[in-house]
Amino acid sequence: MEQALVGQLRQLLAEQNFAVLATSREGCPYTSLVAFAVSEDLRRLLFVTGRSTRKFANLCHNPQVALLIDNRKNLGEDLREALAVTVIGEARVVPAVDYPQRMALFVKQHPLLEAFATSPNSALLEVAVQRHILVSRFQNVTELVFDS
């Protein structure tokens, strides 16, 4: 089962470029659309944001995040065929030692965002993934949990 789940996750994450990022601060949820890239082992998800944004302030206050990534088409067939994954983890600014490799992965996925991503006003963040929760056929739920 786990191999099939990993295969579905890899395909979904490779085909999608954007996720809805959920952050919170003082009990108030906030969502944002972000471009993302994922590591080969599915344990890290990368995104870039401006350092002056509400999402960056929220992440500095509370690094726990969830991201929703899906392949819906807004058609009736979505009830049978759409996949959605909720990625749960903890976000942090990528440390300097890992920055070149992580930035290369992000820019490979999003070459049009290179100037924004490498700007001094932007921060490259990585989510240390704790779990992927995959929903298929509208109600089938499977999880891939990583040890801490």
Backbone as ProteinMPNN parsed JSONL, in Angstrom:
{"seq_chain_A": "MEQALVGQLRQLLAEQNFAVLATSREGCPYTSLVAFAVSEDLRRLLFVTGRSTRKFANLCHNPQVALLIDNRKNLGEDLREALAVTVIGEARVVPAVDYPQRMALFVKQHPLLEAFATSPNSALLEVAVQRHILVSRFQNVTELVFDS", "coords_chain_A": {"N_chain_A": [[0.824, -1.204, 0.0], [1.925, 1.24, 0.819], [3.856, 1.825, -1.169], [2.236, 2.275, -3.421], [0.857, 4.504, -2.522], [2.972, 6.359, -2.211], [3.729, 6.547, -4.893], [1.393, 7.719, -6.025], [1.44, 10.175, -4.656], [3.919, 11.266, -5.507], [3.39, 11.596, -8.27], [1.166, 13.383, -8.259], [2.296, 15.633, -6.912], [4.357, 16.257, -8.655], [2.992, 17.079, -10.911], [1.638, 19.371, -10.222], [1.885, 22.898, -9.604], [1.232, 24.763, -7.704], [0.141, 25.524, -4.372], [-2.174, 25.766, -1.649], [-1.399, 27.498, 1.115], [-1.718, 27.235, 4.558], [-1.566, 29.188, 7.361], [-1.293, 30.403, 10.748], [-2.055, 32.807, 13.297], [-2.248, 33.883, 16.536], [-4.6, 32.443, 16.862], [-6.01, 32.971, 14.56], [-6.758, 31.89, 11.396], [-5.071, 31.869, 8.193], [-4.831, 31.936, 4.701], [-2.865, 31.359, 1.757], [-1.818, 31.491, -1.651], [0.807, 29.644, -2.98], [3.741, 29.04, -4.932], [5.372, 25.946, -5.315], [7.967, 23.509, -4.645], [9.037, 20.126, -4.381], [10.998, 17.838, -2.481], [12.818, 14.922, -3.59], [12.468, 12.758, -1.842], [10.086, 13.36, -0.677], [9.973, 14.586, 1.776], [10.486, 17.242, 2.198], [9.151, 20.386, 1.441], [9.293, 23.178, -0.578], [8.983, 26.75, -0.688], [8.654, 30.192, -1.675], [8.522, 33.42, -0.253], [7.751, 36.893, 0.232], [9.577, 38.824, 2.598], [8.181, 40.759, 3.944], [5.566, 40.025, 4.144], [2.285, 39.007, 5.332], [2.053, 36.24, 5.607], [4.722, 35.476, 6.053], [5.246, 36.754, 8.49], [3.369, 35.416, 10.08], [4.453, 32.813, 9.944], [6.872, 33.17, 11.281], [5.929, 33.565, 13.803], [4.393, 31.267, 14.325], [5.367, 28.271, 13.309], [4.017, 25.994, 12.413], [2.319, 24.494, 9.757], [-0.093, 23.89, 7.134], [-0.575, 22.577, 3.912], [-2.498, 22.562, 0.968], [-2.821, 20.655, -1.872], [-4.032, 19.97, -5.024], [-5.675, 18.309, -7.834], [-8.002, 19.083, -9.105], [-10.549, 19.796, -11.546], [-12.834, 21.189, -11.638], [-15.052, 19.805, -12.593], [-17.676, 17.372, -12.988], [-16.511, 14.851, -12.958], [-14.549, 15.052, -11.075], [-15.386, 14.041, -8.621], [-14.856, 11.33, -8.79], [-12.236, 11.178, -9.769], [-10.46, 13.191, -8.902], [-7.626, 14.124, -6.939], [-6.445, 15.044, -3.739], [-4.063, 16.383, -1.588], [-3.17, 16.944, 1.725], [-0.577, 18.511, 3.227], [1.245, 18.371, 6.096], [3.279, 20.081, 8.365], [6.307, 21.643, 9.589], [7.492, 24.873, 9.101], [10.449, 26.627, 8.076], [12.986, 29.108, 7.571], [15.245, 28.44, 5.01], [18.378, 27.198, 5.917], [21.622, 28.751, 5.503], [23.632, 26.935, 4.698], [22.259, 24.976, 3.293], [21.019, 26.401, 1.347], [21.915, 26.888, -1.478], [21.453, 24.373, -2.826], [18.716, 23.898, -2.246], [17.525, 26.187, -3.346], [18.165, 25.835, -6.029], [16.589, 23.592, -6.63], [14.022, 24.701, -6.292], [14.016, 26.757, -8.255], [14.396, 25.256, -10.549], [11.908, 24.058, -10.812], [10.339, 26.336, -11.03], [11.239, 28.398, -13.072], [10.527, 30.953, -14.016], [10.176, 32.408, -11.745], [12.619, 33.03, -10.697], [13.989, 35.556, -10.325], [12.374, 36.824, -8.398], [12.539, 34.88, -6.362], [15.248, 34.881, -5.633], [15.677, 37.396, -4.702], [16.785, 39.819, -2.276], [14.73, 40.613, -0.662], [13.096, 38.47, -0.398], [12.288, 35.27, 1.053], [13.415, 31.958, 1.206], [11.686, 29.19, 2.057], [11.385, 26.108, 3.828], [9.356, 23.317, 4.345], [9.373, 20.994, 6.797], [8.188, 18.009, 6.356], [5.709, 16.352, 8.109], [3.558, 14.691, 7.68], [1.704, 13.365, 4.927], [-1.522, 13.596, 3.776], [-3.617, 11.952, 1.832], [-6.415, 12.282, -0.214], [-8.65, 10.518, -2.14], [-11.062, 9.777, -4.695], [-12.99, 11.291, -3.485], [-13.502, 10.543, -0.836], [-11.81, 8.549, 0.122], [-9.221, 8.068, 2.291], [-5.797, 8.163, 2.86], [-2.662, 7.931, 4.559], [0.697, 9.105, 4.733], [3.152, 8.953, 6.947], [5.896, 10.507, 8.452], [8.668, 9.685, 10.485], [9.803, 11.591, 13.257]], "CA_chain_A": [[0.0, 0.0, 0.0], [2.736, 2.454, 0.932], [4.471, 2.119, -2.468], [1.196, 2.866, -4.272], [0.614, 5.848, -1.988], [4.126, 7.188, -2.574], [3.62, 6.779, -6.333], [0.337, 8.708, -6.25], [1.92, 11.464, -4.155], [4.96, 11.767, -6.419], [2.766, 12.048, -9.508], [0.376, 14.584, -7.988], [3.174, 16.758, -6.576], [5.13, 16.609, -9.851], [2.11, 17.691, -11.905], [1.077, 20.633, -9.727], [2.855, 23.957, -9.322], [0.756, 25.68, -6.669], [-0.513, 24.974, -3.187], [-2.763, 26.717, -0.71], [-0.674, 27.443, 2.381], [-2.481, 27.696, 5.716], [-0.797, 29.591, 8.536], [-2.175, 31.01, 11.751], [-1.437, 33.663, 14.304], [-3.18, 34.256, 17.592], [-5.86, 31.75, 16.645], [-6.664, 33.407, 13.33], [-6.172, 31.227, 10.225], [-4.79, 32.696, 7.017], [-4.394, 31.108, 3.584], [-2.168, 32.031, 0.664], [-1.408, 30.65, -2.756], [2.261, 29.662, -3.134], [4.399, 28.118, -5.856], [6.162, 25.059, -4.466], [8.747, 22.392, -5.176], [9.127, 19.087, -3.355], [12.198, 17.009, -2.564], [12.607, 13.574, -4.139], [12.004, 11.851, -0.791], [8.782, 13.878, -0.232], [10.083, 15.046, 3.165], [10.643, 18.699, 2.241], [8.427, 21.158, 0.453], [9.9, 24.51, -0.612], [8.263, 27.864, -1.297], [9.282, 31.499, -1.475], [7.603, 34.512, 0.066], [8.376, 38.145, 0.629], [9.806, 38.935, 4.04], [7.259, 41.736, 4.534], [4.192, 39.545, 3.991], [1.569, 38.48, 6.495], [2.366, 34.812, 5.783], [6.043, 35.359, 6.662], [5.079, 37.124, 9.903], [2.682, 34.299, 10.733], [5.387, 31.691, 10.059], [7.845, 33.498, 12.324], [5.212, 33.436, 15.077], [3.938, 29.879, 14.48], [5.871, 27.584, 12.118], [3.165, 24.863, 12.011], [1.566, 24.838, 8.553], [-0.71, 22.868, 6.288], [-0.688, 22.977, 2.508], [-3.419, 21.753, 0.18], [-2.44, 20.548, -3.279], [-5.012, 19.095, -5.658], [-5.701, 18.317, -9.294], [-9.387, 19.21, -9.563], [-10.798, 20.521, -12.789], [-14.173, 21.771, -11.495], [-15.963, 19.016, -13.414], [-18.324, 16.302, -12.249], [-15.602, 13.711, -12.817], [-13.688, 15.244, -9.91], [-15.831, 13.174, -7.529], [-14.225, 10.023, -8.966], [-10.848, 11.195, -10.226], [-9.595, 14.208, -8.296], [-6.797, 13.811, -5.776], [-6.033, 16.195, -2.937], [-3.182, 16.024, -0.485], [-2.853, 17.929, 2.751], [0.784, 18.327, 3.727], [1.345, 18.979, 7.424], [4.668, 20.127, 8.802], [6.835, 22.836, 10.24], [8.236, 25.69, 8.147], [11.569, 27.437, 8.559], [13.832, 29.677, 6.526], [16.3, 27.486, 4.652], [19.682, 27.633, 6.42], [22.596, 29.14, 4.475], [24.377, 25.773, 4.212], [21.39, 24.227, 2.38], [20.376, 27.334, 0.432], [22.158, 26.702, -2.92], [20.784, 23.168, -3.317], [17.258, 24.07, -2.15], [17.115, 27.199, -4.315], [18.262, 25.213, -7.356], [15.396, 22.753, -6.781], [12.863, 25.571, -6.477], [14.122, 27.461, -9.542], [14.188, 24.259, -11.606], [10.453, 23.898, -10.93], [9.709, 27.634, -11.31], [12.27, 29.291, -13.613], [10.019, 32.316, -14.178], [10.179, 33.079, -10.439], [13.989, 33.108, -10.185], [14.322, 36.907, -9.841], [11.65, 37.005, -7.135], [13.032, 33.937, -5.362], [16.61, 35.21, -5.198], [15.709, 38.779, -4.222], [17.065, 39.933, -0.839], [13.474, 40.838, 0.045], [12.366, 37.204, -0.354], [12.83, 34.201, 1.89], [13.165, 30.591, 0.78], [11.267, 28.411, 3.219], [11.158, 24.689, 3.631], [8.472, 22.665, 5.296], [9.757, 19.638, 7.189], [6.897, 17.337, 6.27], [5.411, 15.346, 9.13], [2.648, 13.727, 7.073], [0.904, 13.648, 3.737], [-2.839, 12.973, 3.89], [-4.126, 11.92, 0.467], [-7.83, 11.954, -0.375], [-9.014, 10.16, -3.503], [-12.464, 9.388, -4.865], [-13.765, 12.197, -2.631], [-13.614, 10.146, 0.561], [-10.798, 7.564, 0.522], [-8.133, 8.797, 2.941], [-4.606, 7.407, 3.222], [-1.634, 8.81, 5.124], [2.113, 8.761, 4.763], [3.656, 9.637, 8.127], [7.342, 10.431, 8.603], [9.171, 9.746, 11.856], [10.442, 12.877, 13.568]], "C_chain_A": [[0.86, 1.256, 0.0], [3.405, 2.817, -0.396], [3.472, 2.774, -3.41], [0.911, 4.293, -3.829], [1.747, 6.794, -2.379], [4.083, 7.513, -4.064], [2.562, 7.82, -6.665], [0.797, 10.097, -5.813], [2.959, 12.069, -5.091], [4.341, 12.324, -7.696], [1.985, 13.335, -9.299], [1.277, 15.793, -7.752], [4.027, 17.189, -7.77], [4.28, 17.359, -10.867], [1.583, 19.061, -11.491], [2.183, 21.631, -9.399], [2.49, 24.822, -8.124], [0.05, 24.936, -5.548], [-1.182, 26.112, -2.434], [-2.073, 26.483, 0.624], [-1.568, 27.994, 3.483], [-1.517, 27.968, 6.863], [-1.793, 30.103, 9.571], [-1.353, 31.865, 12.699], [-2.516, 34.102, 15.265], [-4.571, 33.691, 17.323], [-6.6, 32.127, 15.384], [-6.009, 32.724, 12.133], [-6.016, 32.191, 9.061], [-4.314, 31.773, 5.909], [-3.804, 31.96, 2.481], [-1.885, 31.016, -0.427], [0.103, 30.778, -2.912], [2.675, 28.691, -4.23], [5.305, 27.241, -4.996], [6.985, 24.083, -5.307], [8.891, 21.4, -4.035], [10.399, 18.272, -3.576], [11.836, 15.613, -3.055], [12.041, 12.613, -3.1], [10.674, 12.273, -0.174], [8.805, 14.431, 1.19], [10.242, 16.558, 3.315], [9.836, 19.326, 1.115], [8.946, 22.592, 0.552], [8.952, 25.53, -1.214], [8.979, 29.155, -0.934], [8.195, 32.505, -1.136], [8.399, 35.763, 0.381], [8.505, 38.222, 2.141], [8.848, 39.911, 4.724], [5.797, 41.284, 4.463], [3.593, 39.069, 5.31], [1.932, 37.002, 6.71], [3.741, 34.638, 6.426], [5.983, 35.712, 8.149], [4.395, 36.0, 10.673], [3.639, 33.13, 10.957], [6.446, 31.935, 11.128], [7.227, 33.315, 13.711], [4.822, 31.98, 15.368], [4.343, 29.1, 13.23], [5.027, 26.387, 11.66], [2.29, 25.287, 10.839], [0.86, 23.611, 7.999], [-0.76, 23.442, 4.89], [-1.653, 22.026, 1.826], [-3.0, 21.83, -1.275], [-3.428, 19.58, -3.916], [-4.951, 19.207, -7.177], [-7.122, 18.452, -9.848], [-9.487, 20.063, -10.812], [-12.139, 21.243, -12.767], [-15.169, 21.124, -12.45], [-16.568, 17.911, -12.548], [-17.419, 15.107, -12.016], [-14.655, 13.848, -11.629], [-14.095, 14.337, -8.75], [-15.176, 11.803, -7.599], [-12.708, 10.114, -9.128], [-9.922, 12.183, -9.534], [-8.847, 13.652, -7.09], [-6.488, 15.111, -5.054], [-5.146, 15.686, -1.816], [-3.054, 17.223, 0.445], [-1.483, 17.565, 3.293], [0.865, 19.07, 5.053], [2.805, 18.949, 7.854], [5.018, 21.438, 9.46], [7.748, 23.573, 9.263], [9.376, 26.435, 8.843], [12.275, 28.026, 7.351], [14.958, 28.683, 6.276], [17.64, 28.016, 5.167], [20.67, 27.873, 5.279], [23.318, 27.933, 3.879], [23.563, 24.975, 3.179], [20.821, 25.089, 1.259], [20.661, 27.066, -1.053], [21.402, 25.5, -3.505], [19.265, 23.346, -3.326], [16.763, 25.101, -3.173], [17.161, 26.627, -5.732], [17.035, 24.338, -7.624], [14.163, 23.611, -7.04], [12.883, 26.223, -7.864], [13.956, 26.485, -10.715], [12.695, 24.063, -11.862], [9.772, 25.181, -11.399], [10.724, 28.635, -11.874], [11.796, 30.737, -13.788], [10.013, 33.101, -12.867], [11.59, 33.292, -9.881], [14.333, 34.492, -9.624], [13.637, 37.184, -8.506], [12.261, 36.134, -6.04], [14.389, 34.332, -4.798], [16.754, 36.656, -4.718], [16.033, 38.814, -2.725], [15.807, 40.165, -0.004], [12.632, 39.572, 0.174], [13.068, 36.212, 0.554], [12.448, 32.864, 1.275], [12.865, 29.787, 2.037], [11.13, 26.953, 2.846], [10.258, 24.18, 4.745], [9.039, 21.276, 5.547], [8.445, 18.877, 7.323], [6.785, 16.269, 7.361], [4.481, 14.274, 8.573], [2.014, 14.285, 5.819], [-0.414, 12.903, 3.937], [-3.489, 13.083, 2.511], [-5.584, 11.486, 0.457], [-8.073, 11.691, -1.853], [-10.477, 9.722, -3.52], [-13.362, 10.076, -3.846], [-13.812, 11.808, -1.162], [-12.615, 9.086, 1.016], [-9.567, 8.305, 1.049], [-7.01, 7.829, 3.294], [-3.542, 8.394, 3.676], [-0.257, 8.21, 4.965], [2.713, 9.602, 5.88], [5.159, 9.422, 8.203], [7.706, 10.499, 10.081], [9.883, 11.077, 12.058], [11.934, 12.78, 13.546]], "O_chain_A": [[0.575, 2.216, -0.716], [3.512, 4.0, -0.72], [3.814, 3.72, -4.12], [0.742, 5.185, -4.659], [1.494, 7.912, -2.829], [4.373, 8.643, -4.456], [2.795, 8.704, -7.489], [0.571, 11.08, -6.519], [2.885, 13.251, -5.427], [4.722, 13.402, -8.153], [2.124, 14.278, -10.078], [1.05, 16.857, -8.327], [4.382, 18.362, -7.883], [4.799, 18.192, -11.61], [1.127, 19.828, -12.339], [3.274, 21.253, -8.972], [3.339, 25.534, -7.588], [-0.548, 23.879, -5.747], [-0.799, 27.274, -2.569], [-2.156, 25.394, 1.192], [-2.112, 29.09, 3.357], [-0.755, 27.094, 7.278], [-2.987, 30.218, 9.297], [-0.149, 31.678, 12.874], [-3.559, 34.621, 14.866], [-5.582, 34.364, 17.525], [-7.712, 31.651, 15.156], [-4.827, 32.948, 11.873], [-6.727, 33.19, 8.956], [-3.473, 30.908, 6.152], [-4.18, 33.116, 2.289], [-1.732, 29.825, -0.157], [0.629, 31.89, -2.97], [2.042, 27.654, -4.432], [5.936, 27.73, -4.058], [6.732, 23.87, -6.492], [8.869, 21.78, -2.864], [10.819, 18.047, -4.711], [10.688, 15.181, -2.947], [11.228, 11.75, -3.431], [10.184, 11.621, 0.749], [7.748, 14.715, 1.752], [10.146, 17.092, 4.42], [9.847, 18.847, -0.019], [9.027, 23.151, 1.646], [8.203, 25.219, -2.14], [9.795, 29.202, -0.014], [7.087, 32.445, -1.669], [9.572, 35.697, 0.751], [7.641, 37.739, 2.872], [8.716, 39.892, 5.947], [4.891, 42.083, 4.7], [4.307, 38.771, 6.268], [2.098, 36.56, 7.847], [3.918, 33.749, 7.258], [6.603, 35.038, 8.973], [4.798, 35.672, 11.789], [3.641, 32.524, 12.029], [6.868, 30.999, 11.807], [7.914, 32.957, 14.667], [4.908, 31.52, 16.507], [3.712, 29.26, 12.184], [5.308, 25.821, 10.603], [1.603, 26.307, 10.904], [1.169, 22.471, 8.343], [-0.961, 24.642, 4.703], [-1.63, 20.821, 2.079], [-2.843, 22.912, -1.84], [-3.638, 18.483, -3.399], [-4.274, 20.074, -7.729], [-7.404, 17.978, -10.948], [-8.645, 20.916, -11.092], [-12.538, 21.842, -13.765], [-16.016, 21.797, -13.037], [-16.023, 17.565, -11.499], [-17.537, 14.423, -10.999], [-14.027, 12.872, -11.221], [-13.24, 13.908, -7.975], [-14.961, 11.174, -6.563], [-11.98, 9.231, -8.676], [-8.703, 12.016, -9.584], [-9.363, 12.83, -6.334], [-6.294, 16.152, -5.682], [-5.449, 14.678, -1.177], [-2.856, 18.356, 0.007], [-1.261, 16.448, 3.758], [0.584, 20.267, 5.117], [3.482, 17.929, 7.727], [4.152, 22.229, 9.835], [8.655, 22.984, 8.675], [9.286, 26.815, 10.01], [12.172, 27.502, 6.242], [15.549, 28.15, 7.215], [18.0, 29.159, 4.885], [20.559, 27.263, 4.215], [23.588, 27.91, 2.678], [24.143, 24.362, 2.283], [20.21, 24.57, 0.325], [19.712, 27.019, -1.835], [20.783, 25.611, -4.563], [18.603, 22.988, -4.3], [15.715, 24.915, -3.791], [16.28, 26.912, -6.543], [16.502, 24.348, -8.733], [13.351, 23.289, -7.907], [11.868, 26.231, -8.562], [13.428, 26.862, -11.761], [12.273, 23.918, -13.009], [8.751, 25.129, -12.085], [11.036, 29.625, -11.213], [12.61, 31.657, -13.712], [9.862, 34.322, -12.876], [11.745, 33.689, -8.726], [14.916, 34.583, -8.543], [14.258, 37.72, -7.588], [12.474, 36.598, -4.92], [14.65, 34.136, -3.611], [17.854, 37.083, -4.367], [15.6, 37.932, -1.983], [15.809, 39.945, 1.207], [11.566, 39.599, 0.79], [14.273, 36.299, 0.791], [11.303, 32.658, 0.873], [13.68, 29.713, 2.956], [10.806, 26.605, 1.711], [10.384, 24.559, 5.909], [9.172, 20.475, 4.621], [7.691, 19.073, 8.276], [7.652, 15.408, 7.506], [4.584, 13.101, 8.933], [1.815, 15.49, 5.669], [-0.414, 11.708, 4.235], [-3.863, 14.173, 2.077], [-5.946, 10.463, 1.038], [-7.752, 12.516, -2.708], [-11.045, 9.35, -2.493], [-14.364, 9.516, -3.402], [-14.127, 12.646, -0.316], [-12.583, 8.756, 2.201], [-8.948, 9.081, 0.321], [-7.236, 6.807, 3.941], [-3.518, 9.544, 3.239], [-0.062, 6.998, 5.047], [2.775, 10.826, 5.773], [5.645, 8.303, 8.04], [7.123, 11.276, 10.837], [10.491, 11.615, 11.132], [12.62, 13.773, 13.787]]}, "name": "protein", "num_of_chains": 1, "seq": "MEQALVGQLRQLLAEQNFAVLATSREGCPYTSLVAFAVSEDLRRLLFVTGRSTRKFANLCHNPQVALLIDNRKNLGEDLREALAVTVIGEARVVPAVDYPQRMALFVKQHPLLEAFATSPNSALLEVAVQRHILVSRFQNVTELVFDS"}
